[in-house]
Amino acid sequence: MVIYIDMANSYFQFKQFVIHQDNCAMKVTTDGCLFGAYVSHNIPTNATRMLDIGAGTGLLSLMAAQKNKLNIDAVELDKSAFEQAVENSTTSPWAERINMVHADARTFKPVHKYDVIASNPPFYEKELKSDNTKKNIAHHNEGLLLTELITIIKQQLLPSGIFYLLLPYKRNDEIKKLMAANGFAIQQLTLIRQSVSHDYFRILLAGKFNTEEPVETMIDEIAIKDKEGSYTPAFTSLLKDYYLHL
């Protein structure tokens, strides 16, 4: 289940920027916001360049730019989503640091590698498809398979870099095998619940290249809401600099 912020509105107002989303198949979601905040809070202070693969509305890039002095390349395949991401980024306070790129991430050839790569990739590979072509691409990996995403990260990440992924919990075992097969180590794994009463439904993953020194995976969890339906302290701590009413 994806948690939508407000499907009735064509835009979502954050404290320092606005996300227009009427032309995007993938709308602003609570788990997407949580991912953006998680990435933004954990980007190393010495990082200078970030790649956002599958920019969508531009939400992740904008959240990262608000918190970090980064130059960001954000790649989006869908033309309508790309144009909307351009609109959202150019009206933000960080327009000069965000470069929206209309391209297929598999053929995108930057002139440099990146300190940070982040992606909220398609979720529902190999599952039932809808009749909406844009949603099929956004949800079902028709544009980019998880194996292809890992290959892109391997090609574009600096040896000392770090990358972040948001994935369905059911792909936990799959991503661990892909990481090991491609010479990556999981630095942190955060398990996400919709509420303290729900099972895990997403994972936030921080990874890096394997080195000779063994990497201990830090595992923690976050529930979005408590038993009363209010945001938990952990969620509030991450989102308070973004959400209007936190």
Summary of the structure (lengths in Angstrom):
residues: 246
radius of gyration: 16.9
end to end distance: 23.7
largest distance: 50.9
contacts: 791
relative contact order: 0.15
helix: 31%
strand: 30%
